[in-house]
Amino acid sequence: MADPSLGLYVVCDGMGGGNAGEIASTLAVEAIHAHLVEAVQDRDLPLIGPFDHRMSPSANRLASAIRAANHVIYRESRSRPGYAGMGTTVVAALLYEEALAIAHVGDSRLYLVRNGTIQPITTDHSWVAEQLLKGFITEEEAEHSPSKHIVTRALGVENSVEVELAEIPVMNGDLLLLCSDGLTRVVHTNDVLHILRGSEDLFGMADRLISMANEAGGEDNTTVVIVALRDEIQTSLWNRLKRRFAA
């Protein structure tokens, strides 16, 4: 999901039997977008959840939007037996002034491509990532673990959710990649970088990444959003995005 007028970019990857995962991811995207639109229209809109004083008002507003989505999914899963236990991962980015607020839950990721290098900005909320962080397994073991799909956080599973927030400065020429684990499980980061620095066609790059995931035998749905900050759009982009969300 992309709304350049808000500076909002979101990827969700649903979980649950039948079409429940798809329902959860759709509800999440809609709720996040609606909350941020409402915040632009009403600067006094209360935040959902605590205010993190280490972060900007914009980052806190993004976290509030994700908590709103959690409430919507959880309520829906409790009201319909067929949706019981459904959930979704989320990674969301909000551009404001010359900075990027990032919020995520689960194992969907955001990467920053700058000066020919690719850097992961998020850390997965997954069993494998936690074992790796604690030093219980090696990177090679993590890469080949059959438990890579097990997430430790997701939207909608419980009535509250811990949202991880970060903020980074952005520069003209940066490229942002938001993606589900359908890509990162089967396509190496260096191969992703090769595609992202080999073209100016954002839609073509996105299609190629999805094709690579499919060709590598990926069994999961793959979602990618690519955002480029370029010379020719810089002035109009910043003019559209220079707004702060009230705390």
Secondary structure, DSSP 8 states (H G I E B T S, - for coil): -EETTTTEEEEEEEESTTTHHHHHHHHHHHHHHHHHHHHHH-TT---SS---TTS-HHHHHHHHHHHHHHHHHHHHHHH-GGGTT-EEEEEEEEEETTEEEEEEESS-EEEEEETTEEEE-S---BHHHHHHHTTSS-HHHHHH-TTTT-BS--BTSSSS---EEEEEE--TT-EEEEE-HHHHTTS-HHHHHHHHTS-S-HHHHHHHHHHHHHHTT--S---EEEEE--HHHHHHHHHHH------
